[in-house]
Amino acid sequence: MRSYFKLYIALCLSIFINGGCTSAGSKMSAQQPDSTKNLLEKFLSSKSLAHSTVAIKIIDLQSNEVLVSHNESLTVVPASVQKIFITAAALETFTPYHTFSTILSYSGEIDKGDVLHGDLYIIGGGDPTFGSPYFGDNYGNVINRLSDATKAAGIKKINGNIIGDASIFGEPNIPGTWIWEDIGNYFGAIPSGLNIYDNSYEIAFRSKKKPGTPTTILRITPEITGLAFENHVISAKDNRDNAWIFGSYLDNKRVITGAIPAGKENFIIKGAIPDPAKLVTEQLAEKLKTNGIAITGNTHSSFSASSKIQKRTLLEIKSPNLADIINKTNSKSVNLYADVLLMHLAATAGKPSLTEGGKILKSFWKDKGMHSEGIFLMDGSGSSRSNGVTADQIVFVLKYMNDSHYSEIFQESLATAGVSGTLRNFGKGSSLESNFYAKSGSMARIQSYAGYLTVASGKKLAIALIINNFDDEPAIIKNQIKDFLIEVYQNL
């Protein structure tokens, strides 16, 4: 034991003589000047980070030299930065030009009196963006298109049902580790085989000028049959949206708590549609009736395959290219899109669920050469606090995609500091503006960034920076990270 100890002391002395000893969890390139070596220590010395877990890795993408590293092998909760794992894997697996289809078809026969004796189906192909406001130019009004196609087939009456077939992914499922506070809100929308309007709806409130007084719900857009609200939202001096919607998927009861700004006539918050496939059928039935097409049956969603039933196609609506979907997924941080893409990856292995998809995604990156120890992927979006990745694994993905045939598409999908997406206000007017492309992530006491920074020297760097359990306001932490990255820009 003593001989090992002597050997350790000799090694430390050698390191000290040749440029200083660094801790196992925190090191910087010995070739960097002292000013650069001090960047990390200066950043970590903040009182806001005294009780935090901070993981950082920065590499030069051309030389592959590690420039900054701290806790790079430690598993941390990434929040939305996790989206880079699924968006990159989806590009590599499906190609940027892949599209998803939603099909309108019918079973049975249309008689000479233009009566359909059978059912009308809207068959979801797992298009995450179907009817999305982000892609209005691609879709137009999807309900009108479905209705027009039905009318064009000569159908004047449907002696049957309208069925929203969401069976491509089977029964809706979410990880048990998603928190109850999230899943009723738009960012907690469940992935479905048949999605609509980003699976979200709007609630318009009126609030009185006096703080602490009850609010009134004015309307729901779109209207959802049977959706009932228990409203406990009050008005407040705070000018932020602090209201939360509680309720599960496939359940029509919602409880809303918290507060919204006082004195508002039309304050909007967004919730998650309980059953998107059923909403499609309800809206189509209403539109058909408006167009004079009677329906004798009912409307409902289905999560079991109807492929054995003979059907004839009336209309196929294709999604935008995958590259465009991924651009919105990363730049706008759309949880639903990331989770649906993970469901598609899982479906390729016959296991369409988020938790199984996480295992398949882990295997995907392991096969590409990533060290897979210490990574835990419970979803595609980063919504679960049981997710865990390392800064080293994030940088691996960034490096891999920088060398990919799809590198430009992937980088352009990331938000641009001071310009676009979730980074449109981050670093605006500083040296980071238009030079830092990244996916950001935030949850309670979590802030993270992963992306590419072209620095003053012309080098292109891959950066992963994740902070868990910081002890300050998120705006203060973001500002500290911004200042650190500006110094990286100037000195590396």
Stockholm file with secondary structure:
# STOCKHOLM 1.0

chainA/1-492         MRSYFKLYIALCLSIFINGGCTSAGSKMSAQQPDSTKNLLEKFLSSKSLAHSTVAIKIIDLQSNEVLVSHNESLTVVPASVQKIFITAAALETFTPYHTFSTILSYSGEIDKGDVLHGDLYIIGGGDPTFGSPYFGDNYGNVINRLSDATKAAGIKKINGNIIGDASIFGEPNIPGTWIWEDIGNYFGAIPSGLNIYDNSYEIAFRSKKKPGTPTTILRITPEITGLAFENHVISAKDNRDNAWIFGSYLDNKRVITGAIPAGKENFIIKGAIPDPAKLVTEQLAEKLKTNGIAITGNTHSSFSASSKIQKRTLLEIKSPNLADIINKTNSKSVNLYADVLLMHLAATAGKPSLTEGGKILKSFWKDKGMHSEGIFLMDGSGSSRSNGVTADQIVFVLKYMNDSHYSEIFQESLATAGVSGTLRNFGKGSSLESNFYAKSGSMARIQSYAGYLTVASGKKLAIALIINNFDDEPAIIKNQIKDFLIEVYQNL
#=GR chainA/1-492 SS CHHHHHHHHHHHHHHHHTTCCCBTTEEECTTSCHHHHHHHHHHHTCGGGTTCEEEEEEEETTTCCEEEEESTTSCBCCGGGGHHHHHHHHHHHHCTTCCCEEEEEECSEECTTSEEESCEEEECCCCTTTTCGGGHHHHSCHHHHHHHHHHHTTCCEESSCEEEECGGGCSCCCCTTSCHHHHTBGGGCCCCSSCCGGGEEEEEEECCSSTTCBCEEEEEESCCTTCEEEECCEEESSCSCEEEEECCTTCCEEEEEEEEESSCSSEEEEEECSCHHHHHHHHHHHHHHHTTCEECSCEEEECSCCTTSCCEEEEEEECCCHHHHHHHHHHTTCHHHHHHHHHHHHHTTTCCSHHHHHHHHHHHHHHTTCCCTTCBCSCSSSCCTTCBBCHHHHHHHHHHHHTSTTHHHHHHHSEETTTSGGGTTTTTTSTTTTTEEEEEEEETTEEEEEEEEECTTSCEEEEEEEEESCSSCHHHHHHHHHHHHHHHHHHC
#=GC SS_cons         CHHHHHHHHHHHHHHHHTTCCCBTTEEECTTSCHHHHHHHHHHHTCGGGTTCEEEEEEEETTTCCEEEEESTTSCBCCGGGGHHHHHHHHHHHHCTTCCCEEEEEECSEECTTSEEESCEEEECCCCTTTTCGGGHHHHSCHHHHHHHHHHHTTCCEESSCEEEECGGGCSCCCCTTSCHHHHTBGGGCCCCSSCCGGGEEEEEEECCSSTTCBCEEEEEESCCTTCEEEECCEEESSCSCEEEEECCTTCCEEEEEEEEESSCSSEEEEEECSCHHHHHHHHHHHHHHHTTCEECSCEEEECSCCTTSCCEEEEEEECCCHHHHHHHHHHTTCHHHHHHHHHHHHHTTTCCSHHHHHHHHHHHHHHTTCCCTTCBCSCSSSCCTTCBBCHHHHHHHHHHHHTSTTHHHHHHHSEETTTSGGGTTTTTTSTTTTTEEEEEEEETTEEEEEEEEECTTSCEEEEEEEEESCSSCHHHHHHHHHHHHHHHHHHC
//
